[in-house]
Amino acid sequence: MSDKTLSFPGFPRAVRPVPDPLGLYFRAGRNDQVDLLNLIAAGDASCFGIVFDPTLVTSQKELRDQILANRLDAILDPRTQPAAMPGGYTDALGKLP
């Protein structure tokens, strides 16, 4: 058997590099902590991180610690845009630094 390599001039090739996939982030709601902790404990989160609500950050400390321990992104959404809208300001947002 011969070790010749055949070249095909019309053989398809990548013209430009494939872009990185879009990031998938979950927003942790008021009652989502247990479900998200189970997802992280399963070992295959299939996401880049979690977006946290600043008014719930103290009650979601365990989730935040697990996210950081697994080297995922923990993003704090300051909710400045909804606070600027009529009816968007709440006392809980007013207590944030």
Summary of the structure (lengths in Angstrom):
residues: 97
radius of gyration: 22.7
end to end distance: 75.2
largest distance: 80.1
contacts: 174
relative contact order: 0.15
helix: 31%
strand: 11%
